[in-house]
Amino acid sequence: MSLTIGHIDYLNCTPIFTALQNSMDCSGYHFVRGVPSCLNRKLAEGEIDVCPSSSIEYGKYPDRYLILPELCISSIGPVKSVLLFSTVPLERLDGAVIGMTTESDTSVNLLRIILATFQGYTNRFERTGLPLAEALNSYPAVLLIGDQALRGALGRGDFHVYDLGELWYRATGLPFVFALWFVRRDTVAAKPAEVARLASDFVRAKKLAYDSYPTIASMVPERAWIDPDALVDYWKIISYDLTAAHLEGLKLFYSHAAALGVLPAVPEVRLYQGGRGV
Ligand SMILES: C=C(O[C@@H]1C=C(C(=O)O)C=C[C@H]1O)C(=O)O
């Protein structure tokens, strides 16, 4: 029996997936690539069994998923790839209509929390798929994530750049968890041995990746637009470990999201424990 695994099409997932695919037996794994919002939907509908997925997704359907331990995509301070590009300083954004990428489900809500809860602003938000320069002709500020944000920050433009990982850390002193590895509970029940092996393969892949950043950076096609040293710096700034402090940051995010009405309630965070607690 095989497992269908979502693979976020961003550089932040490259180290772990490269180590998994180069060093483990992946014959029982079928990979589906996409942007987070698209993979989140496929996971929710059962088209995917396991996926690094937007952390907010768990809060929407806590009965549907378990969280794989020891894995996440997070930052303790700046993250470099979740960025608000703004034609005016942040302090002048109260009341503005802000553009937001269609690819994100977590960071769009982090932006709401930063502007409404931390700053006390009132904003309207619109989704946009426009490239950065055009989007900034339509909106005073635009949120991008992933490779689009990395590329936007590398380009020369007349704008301010705010890193949402940094703004969260300044306000809370806690890590921010952008993505978690979710497994569907019905998959754990139907394929317990396969899920146990995959959970362990992913953690081993993460540890292998930590030792291989320069090698992986020298091979990726994205080196056409990002310098391998800059890529290694980016991977080093991302925190892939899920510690007690990360879980504390995650729970704080969920309670702010619930207070804003984005989540119906603060979910209980339940980790996969080899099939127990399904
Ligand atoms: C740090 C990042 O985290 C991401 C942000 C996500 C979101 O906002 O929904 C989802 C997955 C992660 O890839 C990033 O994309 O740059």
Ligand as a Chemical Component Dictionary entry (heavy atoms), coordinates in Angstrom:
data_LIG
# 
_chem_comp.id                   LIG 
_chem_comp.type                 NON-POLYMER 
_chem_comp.pdbx_formal_charge   0 
_chem_comp.three_letter_code    LIG 
# 
loop_
_chem_comp_atom.comp_id 
_chem_comp_atom.atom_id 
_chem_comp_atom.alt_atom_id 
_chem_comp_atom.type_symbol 
_chem_comp_atom.charge 
_chem_comp_atom.model_Cartn_x 
_chem_comp_atom.model_Cartn_y 
_chem_comp_atom.model_Cartn_z 
_chem_comp_atom.pdbx_ordinal 
LIG C1  C1  C 0 7.947 30.134 5.785 1  
LIG C2  C2  C 0 7.016 29.834 4.933 2  
LIG O1  O1  O 0 6.000 29.082 5.425 3  
LIG C3  C3  C 0 4.875 28.709 4.647 4  
LIG C4  C4  C 0 3.694 29.434 4.877 5  
LIG C5  C5  C 0 2.465 28.857 4.680 6  
LIG C6  C6  C 0 1.211 29.666 4.763 7  
LIG O2  O2  O 0 1.294 30.876 4.932 8  
LIG O3  O3  O 0 0.093 29.089 4.664 9  
LIG C7  C7  C 0 2.389 27.485 4.358 10 
LIG C8  C8  C 0 3.501 26.715 4.241 11 
LIG C9  C9  C 0 4.861 27.233 4.433 12 
LIG O4  O4  O 0 5.604 26.992 3.284 13 
LIG C10 C10 C 0 7.068 30.268 3.522 14 
LIG O5  O5  O 0 6.305 29.810 2.680 15 
LIG O6  O6  O 0 7.918 31.067 3.172 16 
# 
loop_
_chem_comp_bond.comp_id 
_chem_comp_bond.atom_id_1 
_chem_comp_bond.atom_id_2 
_chem_comp_bond.value_order 
_chem_comp_bond.pdbx_ordinal 
LIG C1  C2  DOUB 1  
LIG C2  O1  SING 2  
LIG C2  C10 SING 3  
LIG O1  C3  SING 4  
LIG C3  C4  SING 5  
LIG C3  C9  SING 6  
LIG C4  C5  DOUB 7  
LIG C5  C6  SING 8  
LIG C5  C7  SING 9  
LIG C6  O2  DOUB 10 
LIG C6  O3  SING 11 
LIG C7  C8  DOUB 12 
LIG C8  C9  SING 13 
LIG C9  O4  SING 14 
LIG C10 O5  DOUB 15 
LIG C10 O6  SING 16 
# 
